[in-house]
Amino acid sequence: MYKTYYPKLNEINQKWYVVDAEGKVLGRLASQVASILRGKNKPYYSPHMDTGDFVVVVNAEKIRISGRKADSKKYFTHSGYMGGGRFESYKEAMEKHPEEIISRAVKGMLPRNTLGRKLFRKLKVYSGPEHPHQAQKPEKIELKG
């Protein structure tokens, strides 16, 4: 009889990666970053444990999207009050807060539970090429697409 292997907490080593978003397509980048956050790139991946790594995304303002989505894509927020719904276009969001676009895309690809919220905290997105995580010695990783 074979037994399923689950990694122990002390066996999980979490690394830091830097991803350059310049010229990358938003959805493809987000799905690959979500996969790294979940730990699906590791041989000891377990769906109920946090086996993933930290990801720092830089150059968020240089991301691109395919097709005519720049004209038609809208982001919805609600204040919690009656009539408090607001729509924001992709172009407006890129001008105000480009790092929020990548964060929202990755968050939508993570599980909607406490594990997903824990994984989302390991994502750091910055609009420029600089980031304050040099002390963690992040490795630069090149994603496909």
N, C-alpha and C positions, 0 to 999 in steps of 0.2 A: 504494500500500500504506500503510495506517495503522499507526502505531506506538503502542504502549501507553505512556502517560506515567507515570513514577514520580517522585515528588517527591524533591528532593535534601535532605539533612539540614539544610542551612542555610536552606532555604525553609520548613521546618516551624516555625511559631511556636506555642508552647503557652501557653494562657491559663489563668487560674484562675477557677473558678466557685463560687458559694455556692448551695446548694440547701436550702431550708427544708422539712423533712420533716413539719411539723405538719399532721395531718389527711390525709396522703397514704396511699394503699394501698401496702403493702410491695412486692408483686411489680411493680406498674407503675412505681414509683419506681426500683426496682433495675434494671429493663430499660432505662429511659431513662438512668440514670447509667452503666450499662455501655456503652451506645451512645456517650455522650460520651467516656468513657475510651478507647474504641477509635478514636474520630475519625470515626465514621460520619456525623456531622453536617457534615462538611467536604467541599468539592468534590474535594479531592485525596486522599481516603481510599485507602489501600492496605492490603490485609489482612495483609501480611507485615511492615509497618513500624509503629512507634509514632507515629501522627499525632494522637493524642488529647490531651485537655486534663486538667488537674488538677481534681478535684471535692472540695469541702468540704461535707459534709452536716451540718447543725445540727438541733437539736431531735429527736434520734433517739428520745427517750422518748415522744414524742407521735405516733408512727407508728401506723397502724391496719391490721388485716387483715380480710379479708372472710369472711363465713360463720361457721361454728363452729370455725374453726381455732385460736382462742385456747384451746379446751379440748382439742383433739386433736393439735395440732402438737407434735412432739418433735424435739430436736436430739441427735445421737449424737456422742460423743467416745470415743477409746480411748487409754489411756496407753502402749500398746505392750507391756504385760505380759499374761500369761495371766489372763483374767477381769477385765481392766482396762476393759471397756466400760461407759460410763455414759450414761444418757438424762437429758435435762433438758427439762422442758416449756417451752412458750412463755412462760407466766406467770412461771416461775422465772427464765428468761433475761431477761425485761424488768425484773425487780426487781434482778438482779445486774449485768447489763451490756447495756443496750439498744443500745449502738453495735455490739455484736458481731452482732446480728440483721441489721442492714442490711449489714454487711461480708460475712457469709456468703451473703446473697442475691445480692449483686453478684458475689462471687467465683465462684458457681456459674454465672453467665452469661458469664464470660470464658473464653477458650481455655485448655485445660489443657496449656500448654507454657511455655517460657521467656518468650515475649512476654506471655502472660497474667499471669505472676508480675510482670513489669516494669510492666504496666498497673495491677495491683492495688496497687502501692506508691504510685500517684498518687491513691488514694482516701483521704480523711481524714474520719472520722466522729466527731462529738461529741454527747453526750447533751443538753447544754444549748444555749442560744442563742449562747454565746461561743465563739470559736475564736482560736488564736494566729497566724493567717496574714494579719493585716492588712497586713503589709509587702509582700505580693505583690499588693496591690490587687485582690482578687477581685471579679468582677462577679456581681451577684445575678441568677439565672436562674429563671424560673418554668416548671415542667414541667407538662404536661397530665395530667389524671387525678387 
